Amino acid sequence: MPRPAKGARLWLRPARRDASGRVTHAATWIILDGGRQRVTGLGADARKEAERALAHHIAAKYEAPRRDRDLAEIPVTDVIHIYLKDVVPNQSRPKPAAERCTRLLMWWKGKTLADVSAATCAAYVAGRGNTGGARRDLEDLRAAIGHHAKEGLHRGEVRVALPAKGAPRERWLTRDEAAALLWAGWRAREQQRRGRKGDPGEPRPTRRWTMRHLARFVLIGLYTGTRAGAIASASWSASAGRSYVDLKQGVFYRLAVGARPTKKRQPPVPIPARLLAHMRRWYEVAAEDARAAGIEPPVPTGYLVEYHGQPVQSVKTAFRSAVDLAGLDGQITPHTLRHTAATWLMQAGVPMWEAAGFLGMSTQMVERTYGHHHPDHLKGAATALGSRPGTANKTPTKTLNGKGTSGVGTNR
C-alpha cells in the first residue's frame, strides 16, 4: 500500500561544506511537495518569511474561480484556496494555518458548500481522531467560509458544527514545582556510554549542558506570562519580526516589530526586578562572546534563548524531558507557564484589571479562569454567611473583655 502523501511542508536544508570544512552553501528553507523541492532562497533566520512562502505556494497550486454560484456548485476546496491566498499569508502564524488548511483540503475534496452540515463535520472529527485538533481545523473552515461570503462569492447560510470545547487546563505550578523544573533544565547534562571491547558500559554525564536554554525560557515565562512564540523571538534589540527587551528602561516589547496586533494581545510589559537582573547578566555573557569573536562594538544581536548559537523554534521536546527529570505530574506544557504566572498574580492579590493588562488578557478572562485563586474571591459571601442576619456589614460590638459579640462562636 503506498504511503499517504504528507502535503506541502517546509524543510531546512543544512549548510553544505567542502572537504576542508568550509561552508559552500548556507542553510536554506526548502518547500517539499510531491517529491519535488522548491528553493525559497531564504536562510535559517528567515523562518517567518519561509512560512509565508509555503502559504503562497499552497494557494498558488490552484486558482479558485471568484464568481457568485449556487452552494451546490461551489467546491469546499475552492473556498479554502481563496482563504489560503487572501488571509493566511497575513496571519501571525501562517505555517500552522497552512498545515490545517492542507488537512481540510484533503478531507473535503469532492464536497461542496451544500455538503457542509453537522453530519459531515462530525465525520471529519471522527476521521481526524483528535477532537481538539479537529475543532481548530473546523474553526479555520468556518473562517474560510465567512471570508468567501464577505467577498460576495456565495449567498446563503453555511453552518460549520464544531465539537464541544474540552475542559480548560487548570494545571499550574507551585513555587517548589517551578524551582524543580528550573533546576532540571539547568543541571541536565549529556549522557555518554564509555565501554570497552563490546561492552557499552553505563551512561555517564559529560560536561555538555543540554537544556540551559530551557531554564532561560522557563524564567521568562514564569515572570512575564508571555506566550512561547514571543519568548522564542525575543532579542536584545529591535529588529523586524522579533520581539525585544529594552534593558535600560526595563521593558519587554512582546509584539514582534512590524507585526500587526491580533486578538491574542501582546502589550509591552515591565520586566520584574529579579528577571531583569538575570537578563542583564545574560547580556554581559553575550557581549563577552561577541568580543571574543572580534565583533566591535561587542553588542549582542542574537536572541535571549538560543541553542548552540541558533534561535529555538520549539522547546516542547526539552520541556517534556525537564518535566520528567523534575518528577512533575499532570499535563504540563510550555503554556502552563502562562497559567502559572496568572495564578501567582491572583494569589498575590493583584487587582484583576492590572493582572489582565500585564498578561495581555481581558479582565473577563482573568476573572473567569483564574479569579478563584484571588484572596478576595467570594469573600463577601463567605463573610455574610459567617455573620448574624443584619450584622455582616456592621462593626462588631466590643464587650468588657474586648471580644466581639456578633457572629457564630463568640463567648457569652
Disulfide bonds with the S-S distance in Angstrom:
none
